[in-house]
Amino acid sequence: MKFRIIYPKWEKLEGQTTFNLPPHGPVVFAAALPGYIDVKLTDENVETIDFNEEADFIGISMMLSTQVKRGWEIADLFRKQGKKVIFGGISTMLHAEKTMPHADSVFLGEAEGRMEEVFTDFKNNSLKKLYNFMYQFPDIASIGPARRDLLNRKLYNHKGVQMVDLFHASRGCKFSCYPCAVTYLGGRGFRPRPVAKAIEELEIIDNNRLFIVDNSLAQSTKWEMELFEAMIPLKKKWISHTIEDDPKVLNLAAKAGAWYVYQAIFDTSDYIKERIKRYHDYGISVEGTILLGLDNQTEDDIKRLIDFLLEIDLDLAEFTVLTPFPKTKVYDDLIRQGRIFDHDYNHYNAGKVVYQPKHMSPERLQELYNYAWESFYHDEPQSQKMFKLFAKVMLREMNDNTFRPRQRELINLSFGKEISRSI
Amino acid sequence: MKASLDNIDTIFEFTGSWGLASKCGLKRFAFNGKDAVLVSELYQDNPGTSITQVTTSLANQVCEKFNIDPNNLIYIEHSPEMNSKLSFYNEEFYKVNFEIIDSKFTKPSWQMLSMDEKKIYFKIK
């Protein structure tokens, strides 16, 4: 049976360096498919969908809110041809009610151990409108390895440099951060994969550079340290979200190849300043993630925060505006207060103000968001700061003999498209 | 961070989005001859859907469980004090107004209660 997974495109944020990373959700999902399925993945961000290609069954995988409208359009086109379409992925779970009219079937929850039922129903022409496995979590040891063989590697390459591969070592989150939907999606419990299973998957990834996409690795010190210890011999270099602020953990993370971390910067305290310094002490670079527009931020607070960022030696910064994603407390609060004025999910990209901020107009917050990007990258553009980070990882790779030179045959291509190079 | 159990008399189990088993705090009281309920979010202790995501369904479930006439209900949503440093988790009360069609709630709209209004409903300090 020919099953085709489509990963819809979305519009990238204006003015920012665009990188297309290989999608993670679809290849993790594909690992859960029965062996007899002939599966193919099309990532619309880097390739065109062939609507005439032979396929028995279509799966649409959505991660972001900015993908859902395009996902619905694609489904409508396939369904017009008489093809059955099933939706899945975390954004499907957030927007399930509105996705239903565009779907023959909607899958909610985690796919491992569930796909035999779905495909048997499909073969018997008895596909259910809803497969609801919310919070019926599979055995965490049954996850993976992801089907990265489905990725067309040449499309995730910029001028001969392969993009990082995405990997996850756990699911769920014990924290309930105010703007985050992860506890709704993956449950309030932290579910780490057995270290041996995680390592087994890491070993077969044909890439020395990774992005470990777990929400936070800092949820179980013992597991985190075991994971890092086991990763040391692999000599991979990796990006992740927060690592626990403990010298023993940071030291192991550095030895395991921590390249840089995304660290939330939420105030101008000495604690934050020292937290950044401690990462740097262990040779781990830091990309600050700064959320603008919370109800406790005035214009002055935002300006002070931007000034602070320039003082604390961040390697990169990423600014976002508060976005009321469904199933979050932010959404509940703003909907109750009647403050959400824009319900177009194409605008839910964390770069556009879709709600009434408490202390300023939406337009003013939008200006401050733009001002934040401009100020931080005023003296040194984002591309240059990125190059510095890239140079750091190359040096480390050269030191431990894992450096892979650029792929010369792809030097004139960026994500599959030809580019003209200035010499 | 734990939800304060002040203003909660009992834990009410309800069906959340997609049939998820969910829990909230509940306090029932009479107010000017009407049945009033205070429905509290339990955050980490609620394994399912938040009370605000299923407001109409939860109000219907409360009426069914306690045999309350929907036309005679005062329904108040409560975000309990979480004793957090973050102001997003301060205690808040919202009176929810609904339209009622065929004895079922629909179209919720929320009205935040001021301190004076809270005093009227709950005789709190």
Interface residues (C-beta under 8 A of the other chain):
Chain A: A96 L108 L130 N132 M134 Y135 S176 Y178 Y184 R188 L294 D295 N296 P326 K327 K329 V330 D332 D333 I335 R336 Q337 G338
Chain B: M1 W18 G19 L20 Y43 Q44 P47 G48 T49 S50 T52 Q53 E77 L86 S87 F88 Y89 Y94 S109 W110 M112
